[in-house]
């Protein structure tokens, strides 16, 4: 059971329409590319951008990346 109050507590940052468009284009670029290196480069750029939206500094970002480094990635 999910209550409205639970949903309101999720820390979803505001993202402008322009920023949303850029992110959508990056996701499409990842989806459409046949080159693994390109996919990884764009994915990492998108990932860092999302981290910035949540106010992560470099140390916080690196902690999270290290925590998930052994998880199989869908890009390859």
Biopython code that builds the backbone (N, CA, C, O; Angstrom):
import numpy as np
from Bio.PDB.StructureBuilder import StructureBuilder

atoms = [
    (1, "UNK", "N", (0.857, -1.180, 0.000)),
    (1, "UNK", "CA", (0.000, 0.000, 0.000)),
    (1, "UNK", "C", (0.895, 1.233, 0.000)),
    (1, "UNK", "O", (1.786, 1.369, 0.839)),
    (2, "UNK", "N", (0.650, 2.122, -0.944)),
    (2, "UNK", "CA", (1.419, 3.356, -1.040)),
    (2, "UNK", "C", (0.483, 4.535, -0.796)),
    (2, "UNK", "O", (-0.534, 4.706, -1.469)),
    (3, "UNK", "N", (0.858, 5.327, 0.177)),
    (3, "UNK", "CA", (0.057, 6.504, 0.503)),
    (3, "UNK", "C", (0.611, 7.742, -0.185)),
    (3, "UNK", "O", (1.795, 7.807, -0.516)),
    (4, "UNK", "N", (-0.245, 8.704, -0.392)),
    (4, "UNK", "CA", (0.168, 9.965, -1.007)),
    (4, "UNK", "C", (1.299, 10.602, -0.206)),
    (4, "UNK", "O", (2.231, 11.159, -0.786)),
    (5, "UNK", "N", (1.226, 10.526, 1.098)),
    (5, "UNK", "CA", (2.268, 11.120, 1.945)),
    (5, "UNK", "C", (3.617, 10.444, 1.716)),
    (5, "UNK", "O", (4.657, 11.092, 1.830)),
    (6, "UNK", "N", (3.615, 9.144, 1.393)),
    (6, "UNK", "CA", (4.859, 8.439, 1.088)),
    (6, "UNK", "C", (5.463, 8.973, -0.209)),
    (6, "UNK", "O", (6.667, 9.213, -0.294)),
    (7, "UNK", "N", (4.620, 9.153, -1.201)),
    (7, "UNK", "CA", (5.093, 9.656, -2.485)),
    (7, "UNK", "C", (5.632, 11.075, -2.366)),
    (7, "UNK", "O", (6.610, 11.430, -3.024)),
    (8, "UNK", "N", (4.999, 11.881, -1.532)),
    (8, "UNK", "CA", (5.434, 13.267, -1.358)),
    (8, "UNK", "C", (6.788, 13.368, -0.677)),
    (8, "UNK", "O", (7.441, 14.409, -0.757)),
    (9, "UNK", "N", (7.218, 12.319, -0.016)),
    (9, "UNK", "CA", (8.501, 12.325, 0.673)),
    (9, "UNK", "C", (9.670, 11.925, -0.237)),
    (9, "UNK", "O", (10.828, 12.054, 0.161)),
    (10, "UNK", "N", (9.386, 11.451, -1.427)),
    (10, "UNK", "CA", (10.450, 11.058, -2.354)),
    (10, "UNK", "C", (11.159, 12.322, -2.832)),
    (10, "UNK", "O", (10.515, 13.241, -3.339)),
    (11, "UNK", "N", (12.472, 12.373, -2.676)),
    (11, "UNK", "CA", (13.203, 13.597, -3.050)),
    (11, "UNK", "C", (13.457, 13.692, -4.555)),
    (11, "UNK", "O", (14.553, 13.396, -5.029)),
    (12, "UNK", "N", (12.445, 14.102, -5.286)),
    (12, "UNK", "CA", (12.569, 14.231, -6.736)),
    (12, "UNK", "C", (12.913, 15.683, -7.039)),
    (12, "UNK", "O", (12.124, 16.581, -6.745)),
    (13, "UNK", "N", (14.100, 15.923, -7.633)),
    (13, "UNK", "CA", (14.497, 17.304, -7.911)),
    (13, "UNK", "C", (13.730, 17.888, -9.094)),
    (13, "UNK", "O", (13.256, 17.164, -9.969)),
    (14, "UNK", "N", (13.621, 19.217, -9.096)),
    (14, "UNK", "CA", (13.023, 19.913, -10.231)),
    (14, "UNK", "C", (14.014, 19.882, -11.386)),
    (14, "UNK", "O", (15.203, 20.141, -11.201)),
    (15, "UNK", "N", (13.522, 19.566, -12.575)),
    (15, "UNK", "CA", (14.353, 19.557, -13.776)),
    (15, "UNK", "C", (13.627, 20.363, -14.840)),
    (15, "UNK", "O", (12.474, 20.081, -15.164)),
    (16, "UNK", "N", (14.306, 21.366, -15.382)),
    (16, "UNK", "CA", (13.694, 22.221, -16.401)),
    (16, "UNK", "C", (13.380, 21.403, -17.660)),
    (16, "UNK", "O", (13.916, 20.313, -17.862)),
    (17, "UNK", "N", (12.516, 21.949, -18.483)),
    (17, "UNK", "CA", (12.146, 21.273, -19.732)),
    (17, "UNK", "C", (13.365, 21.092, -20.630)),
    (17, "UNK", "O", (13.502, 20.061, -21.289)),
    (18, "UNK", "N", (14.247, 22.081, -20.658)),
    (18, "UNK", "CA", (15.462, 21.962, -21.479)),
    (18, "UNK", "C", (16.359, 20.835, -20.982)),
    (18, "UNK", "O", (16.893, 20.057, -21.773)),
    (19, "UNK", "N", (16.518, 20.757, -19.667)),
    (19, "UNK", "CA", (17.357, 19.706, -19.091)),
    (19, "UNK", "C", (16.730, 18.328, -19.332)),
    (19, "UNK", "O", (17.443, 17.368, -19.624)),
    (20, "UNK", "N", (15.410, 18.226, -19.212)),
    (20, "UNK", "CA", (14.728, 16.969, -19.500)),
    (20, "UNK", "C", (14.965, 16.559, -20.945)),
    (20, "UNK", "O", (15.215, 15.388, -21.230)),
    (21, "UNK", "N", (14.885, 17.525, -21.858)),
    (21, "UNK", "CA", (15.093, 17.234, -23.273)),
    (21, "UNK", "C", (16.508, 16.704, -23.503)),
    (21, "UNK", "O", (16.692, 15.745, -24.254)),
    (22, "UNK", "N", (17.506, 17.314, -22.870)),
    (22, "UNK", "CA", (18.883, 16.855, -23.009)),
    (22, "UNK", "C", (19.034, 15.422, -22.517)),
    (22, "UNK", "O", (19.702, 14.605, -23.151)),
    (23, "UNK", "N", (18.409, 15.124, -21.380)),
    (23, "UNK", "CA", (18.495, 13.777, -20.813)),
    (23, "UNK", "C", (17.809, 12.755, -21.710)),
    (23, "UNK", "O", (18.317, 11.651, -21.905)),
    (24, "UNK", "N", (16.672, 13.120, -22.247)),
    (24, "UNK", "CA", (15.957, 12.222, -23.157)),
    (24, "UNK", "C", (16.813, 11.938, -24.390)),
    (24, "UNK", "O", (16.892, 10.798, -24.848)),
    (25, "UNK", "N", (17.449, 12.970, -24.921)),
    (25, "UNK", "CA", (18.321, 12.787, -26.084)),
    (25, "UNK", "C", (19.494, 11.863, -25.759)),
    (25, "UNK", "O", (19.900, 11.051, -26.591)),
    (26, "UNK", "N", (20.037, 11.990, -24.542)),
    (26, "UNK", "CA", (21.146, 11.125, -24.139)),
    (26, "UNK", "C", (20.689, 9.673, -24.036)),
    (26, "UNK", "O", (21.399, 8.765, -24.470)),
    (27, "UNK", "N", (19.516, 9.451, -23.469)),
    (27, "UNK", "CA", (18.978, 8.088, -23.359)),
    (27, "UNK", "C", (18.742, 7.504, -24.750)),
    (27, "UNK", "O", (19.042, 6.336, -24.999)),
    (28, "UNK", "N", (18.207, 8.317, -25.646)),
    (28, "UNK", "CA", (17.993, 7.843, -27.019)),
    (28, "UNK", "C", (19.322, 7.536, -27.698)),
    (28, "UNK", "O", (19.427, 6.570, -28.455)),
    (29, "UNK", "N", (20.335, 8.352, -27.430)),
    (29, "UNK", "CA", (21.658, 8.114, -28.008)),
    (29, "UNK", "C", (22.222, 6.786, -27.504)),
    (29, "UNK", "O", (22.818, 6.027, -28.268)),
    (30, "UNK", "N", (22.030, 6.514, -26.221)),
    (30, "UNK", "CA", (22.479, 5.244, -25.652)),
    (30, "UNK", "C", (21.736, 4.084, -26.313)),
    (30, "UNK", "O", (22.342, 3.081, -26.689)),
    (31, "UNK", "N", (20.440, 4.230, -26.447)),
    (31, "UNK", "CA", (19.615, 3.163, -27.016)),
    (31, "UNK", "C", (19.925, 2.893, -28.483)),
    (31, "UNK", "O", (19.882, 1.750, -28.937)),
    (32, "UNK", "N", (20.235, 3.946, -29.211)),
    (32, "UNK", "CA", (20.421, 3.805, -30.654)),
    (32, "UNK", "C", (21.846, 3.478, -31.082)),
    (32, "UNK", "O", (22.067, 3.041, -32.211)),
    (33, "UNK", "N", (22.793, 3.681, -30.211)),
    (33, "UNK", "CA", (24.188, 3.452, -30.584)),
    (33, "UNK", "C", (24.498, 1.958, -30.644)),
    (33, "UNK", "O", (23.969, 1.161, -29.869)),
    (34, "UNK", "N", (25.363, 1.606, -31.579)),
    (34, "UNK", "CA", (25.829, 0.224, -31.678)),
    (34, "UNK", "C", (27.245, 0.084, -31.139)),
    (34, "UNK", "O", (27.809, -1.011, -31.136)),
    (35, "UNK", "N", (27.822, 1.202, -30.680)),
    (35, "UNK", "CA", (29.196, 1.212, -30.176)),
    (35, "UNK", "C", (29.195, 1.239, -28.648)),
    (35, "UNK", "O", (28.695, 2.187, -28.041)),
    (36, "UNK", "N", (29.743, 0.219, -28.040)),
    (36, "UNK", "CA", (29.747, 0.093, -26.584)),
    (36, "UNK", "C", (30.473, 1.267, -25.938)),
    (36, "UNK", "O", (30.005, 1.806, -24.935)),
    (37, "UNK", "N", (31.606, 1.666, -26.496)),
    (37, "UNK", "CA", (32.361, 2.777, -25.913)),
    (37, "UNK", "C", (31.541, 4.065, -25.893)),
    (37, "UNK", "O", (31.580, 4.820, -24.921)),
    (38, "UNK", "N", (30.802, 4.308, -26.967)),
    (38, "UNK", "CA", (29.956, 5.506, -27.027)),
    (38, "UNK", "C", (28.848, 5.423, -25.987)),
    (38, "UNK", "O", (28.561, 6.399, -25.294)),
    (39, "UNK", "N", (28.225, 4.248, -25.884)),
    (39, "UNK", "CA", (27.161, 4.065, -24.898)),
    (39, "UNK", "C", (27.669, 4.352, -23.492)),
    (39, "UNK", "O", (27.006, 5.035, -22.712)),
    (40, "UNK", "N", (28.840, 3.832, -23.173)),
    (40, "UNK", "CA", (29.406, 4.013, -21.828)),
    (40, "UNK", "C", (29.708, 5.481, -21.579)),
    (40, "UNK", "O", (29.422, 5.996, -20.498)),
    (41, "UNK", "N", (30.275, 6.154, -22.550)),
    (41, "UNK", "CA", (30.615, 7.577, -22.399)),
    (41, "UNK", "C", (29.365, 8.413, -22.145)),
    (41, "UNK", "O", (29.350, 9.239, -21.233)),
    (42, "UNK", "N", (28.326, 8.210, -22.936)),
    (42, "UNK", "CA", (27.087, 8.966, -22.785)),
    (42, "UNK", "C", (26.403, 8.600, -21.464)),
    (42, "UNK", "O", (25.887, 9.471, -20.764)),
    (43, "UNK", "N", (26.404, 7.313, -21.132)),
    (43, "UNK", "CA", (25.794, 6.862, -19.876)),
    (43, "UNK", "C", (26.462, 7.525, -18.676)),
    (43, "UNK", "O", (25.779, 7.991, -17.764)),
    (44, "UNK", "N", (27.784, 7.569, -18.674)),
    (44, "UNK", "CA", (28.506, 8.173, -17.559)),
    (44, "UNK", "C", (28.220, 9.666, -17.458)),
    (44, "UNK", "O", (28.117, 10.205, -16.356)),
    (45, "UNK", "N", (28.094, 10.329, -18.584)),
    (45, "UNK", "CA", (27.750, 11.748, -18.587)),
    (45, "UNK", "C", (26.346, 11.967, -18.025)),
    (45, "UNK", "O", (26.124, 12.877, -17.227)),
    (46, "UNK", "N", (25.414, 11.137, -18.443)),
    (46, "UNK", "CA", (24.042, 11.208, -17.939)),
    (46, "UNK", "C", (24.013, 10.919, -16.443)),
    (46, "UNK", "O", (23.327, 11.607, -15.687)),
    (47, "UNK", "N", (24.750, 9.909, -16.022)),
    (47, "UNK", "CA", (24.801, 9.521, -14.621)),
    (47, "UNK", "C", (25.333, 10.663, -13.744)),
    (47, "UNK", "O", (24.775, 10.947, -12.684)),
    (48, "UNK", "N", (26.392, 11.303, -14.183)),
    (48, "UNK", "CA", (26.949, 12.442, -13.440)),
    (48, "UNK", "C", (25.950, 13.597, -13.385)),
    (48, "UNK", "O", (25.814, 14.254, -12.353)),
    (49, "UNK", "N", (25.256, 13.842, -14.488)),
    (49, "UNK", "CA", (24.255, 14.901, -14.520)),
    (49, "UNK", "C", (23.130, 14.650, -13.528)),
    (49, "UNK", "O", (22.665, 15.574, -12.860)),
    (50, "UNK", "N", (22.698, 13.409, -13.434)),
    (50, "UNK", "CA", (21.650, 13.062, -12.470)),
    (50, "UNK", "C", (22.178, 13.223, -11.048)),
    (50, "UNK", "O", (21.462, 13.694, -10.164)),
    (51, "UNK", "N", (23.427, 12.833, -10.833)),
    (51, "UNK", "CA", (24.037, 13.024, -9.517)),
    (51, "UNK", "C", (24.056, 14.488, -9.112)),
    (51, "UNK", "O", (23.806, 14.817, -7.953)),
    (52, "UNK", "N", (24.351, 15.365, -10.060)),
    (52, "UNK", "CA", (24.360, 16.806, -9.773)),
    (52, "UNK", "C", (22.970, 17.308, -9.414)),
    (52, "UNK", "O", (22.825, 18.170, -8.547)),
    (53, "UNK", "N", (21.943, 16.775, -10.076)),
    (53, "UNK", "CA", (20.572, 17.169, -9.755)),
    (53, "UNK", "C", (20.238, 16.878, -8.294)),
    (53, "UNK", "O", (19.479, 17.607, -7.656)),
    (54, "UNK", "N", (20.816, 15.804, -7.785)),
    (54, "UNK", "CA", (20.574, 15.423, -6.391)),
    (54, "UNK", "C", (21.586, 16.046, -5.433)),
    (54, "UNK", "O", (21.585, 15.745, -4.239)),
    (55, "UNK", "N", (22.441, 16.905, -5.956)),
    (55, "UNK", "CA", (23.385, 17.619, -5.101)),
    (55, "UNK", "C", (24.567, 16.791, -4.642)),
    (55, "UNK", "O", (25.176, 17.103, -3.619)),
    (56, "UNK", "N", (24.904, 15.741, -5.376)),
    (56, "UNK", "CA", (26.031, 14.913, -4.977)),
    (56, "UNK", "C", (27.344, 15.600, -5.336)),
    (56, "UNK", "O", (27.527, 16.076, -6.456)),
    (57, "UNK", "N", (28.248, 15.644, -4.372)),
    (57, "UNK", "CA", (29.585, 16.136, -4.698)),
    (57, "UNK", "C", (30.409, 14.960, -5.224)),
    (57, "UNK", "O", (29.924, 13.829, -5.268)),
    (58, "UNK", "N", (31.634, 15.224, -5.616)),
    (58, "UNK", "CA", (32.476, 14.192, -6.237)),
    (58, "UNK", "C", (32.674, 12.989, -5.307)),
    (58, "UNK", "O", (32.643, 11.844, -5.758)),
    (59, "UNK", "N", (32.878, 13.249, -4.013)),
    (59, "UNK", "CA", (33.078, 12.148, -3.062)),
    (59, "UNK", "C", (31.833, 11.269, -2.946)),
    (59, "UNK", "O", (31.928, 10.042, -2.980)),
    (60, "UNK", "N", (30.670, 11.902, -2.810)),
    (60, "UNK", "CA", (29.418, 11.143, -2.717)),
    (60, "UNK", "C", (29.182, 10.325, -3.980)),
    (60, "UNK", "O", (28.795, 9.158, -3.920)),
    (61, "UNK", "N", (29.421, 10.959, -5.119)),
    (61, "UNK", "CA", (29.234, 10.275, -6.398)),
    (61, "UNK", "C", (30.137, 9.048, -6.490)),
    (61, "UNK", "O", (29.695, 7.977, -6.906)),
    (62, "UNK", "N", (31.388, 9.204, -6.106)),
    (62, "UNK", "CA", (32.334, 8.087, -6.175)),
    (62, "UNK", "C", (31.959, 6.959, -5.214)),
    (62, "UNK", "O", (32.154, 5.786, -5.535)),
    (63, "UNK", "N", (31.431, 7.296, -4.057)),
    (63, "UNK", "CA", (30.968, 6.268, -3.108)),
    (63, "UNK", "C", (29.856, 5.439, -3.739)),
    (63, "UNK", "O", (29.870, 4.211, -3.660)),
    (64, "UNK", "N", (28.896, 6.110, -4.361)),
    (64, "UNK", "CA", (27.794, 5.392, -5.005)),
    (64, "UNK", "C", (28.280, 4.542, -6.176)),
    (64, "UNK", "O", (27.841, 3.404, -6.343)),
    (65, "UNK", "N", (29.177, 5.089, -6.982)),
    (65, "UNK", "CA", (29.709, 4.329, -8.121)),
    (65, "UNK", "C", (30.432, 3.075, -7.644)),
    (65, "UNK", "O", (30.295, 2.009, -8.245)),
    (66, "UNK", "N", (31.200, 3.201, -6.566)),
    (66, "UNK", "CA", (31.927, 2.060, -6.032)),
    (66, "UNK", "C", (30.956, 0.994, -5.509)),
    (66, "UNK", "O", (31.210, -0.203, -5.640)),
    (67, "UNK", "N", (29.849, 1.438, -4.922)),
    (67, "UNK", "CA", (28.869, 0.507, -4.368)),
    (67, "UNK", "C", (28.199, -0.345, -5.446)),
    (67, "UNK", "O", (27.766, -1.464, -5.174)),
    (68, "UNK", "N", (28.114, 0.179, -6.660)),
    (68, "UNK", "CA", (27.425, -0.555, -7.723)),
    (68, "UNK", "C", (28.352, -1.024, -8.840)),
    (68, "UNK", "O", (27.886, -1.470, -9.888)),
    (69, "UNK", "N", (29.649, -0.925, -8.620)),
    (69, "UNK", "CA", (30.599, -1.243, -9.694)),
    (69, "UNK", "C", (30.567, -2.712, -10.124)),
    (69, "UNK", "O", (30.933, -3.019, -11.258)),
    (70, "UNK", "N", (30.151, -3.605, -9.268)),
    (70, "UNK", "CA", (30.129, -5.026, -9.616)),
    (70, "UNK", "C", (28.787, -5.502, -10.146)),
    (70, "UNK", "O", (28.616, -6.681, -10.457)),
    (71, "UNK", "N", (27.837, -4.584, -10.248)),
    (71, "UNK", "CA", (26.532, -4.938, -10.775)),
    (71, "UNK", "C", (26.617, -4.944, -12.292)),
    (71, "UNK", "O", (27.159, -4.022, -12.902)),
    (72, "UNK", "N", (26.081, -5.986, -12.884)),
    (72, "UNK", "CA", (26.127, -6.108, -14.345)),
    (72, "UNK", "C", (25.358, -4.959, -14.988)),
    (72, "UNK", "O", (24.223, -4.664, -14.612)),
    (73, "UNK", "N", (25.989, -4.323, -15.954)),
    (73, "UNK", "CA", (25.372, -3.190, -16.624)),
    (73, "UNK", "C", (24.657, -3.653, -17.881)),
    (73, "UNK", "O", (25.105, -4.578, -18.557)),
    (74, "UNK", "N", (23.562, -3.014, -18.184)),
    (74, "UNK", "CA", (22.766, -3.401, -19.346)),
    (74, "UNK", "C", (23.358, -2.878, -20.645)),
    (74, "UNK", "O", (22.931, -3.304, -21.718)),
    (75, "UNK", "N", (24.322, -1.975, -20.587)),
    (75, "UNK", "CA", (24.827, -1.319, -21.787)),
    (75, "UNK", "C", (25.582, -2.256, -22.719)),
    (75, "UNK", "O", (25.606, -2.042, -23.930)),
    (76, "UNK", "N", (26.185, -3.270, -22.173)),
    (76, "UNK", "CA", (27.084, -4.103, -22.977)),
    (76, "UNK", "C", (26.360, -5.285, -23.568)),
    (76, "UNK", "O", (26.966, -6.090, -24.274)),
]
sb = StructureBuilder()
sb.init_structure("model")
sb.init_model(0)
sb.init_chain("A")
sb.init_seg("    ")
for serial, (resi, resn, name, xyz) in enumerate(atoms, 1):
    if name == "N":
        sb.init_residue(resn, " ", resi, " ")
    sb.init_atom(name, np.array(xyz, "f"), 0.0, 1.0, " ", f" {name:<3s}", serial, name[0])
structure = sb.get_structure()
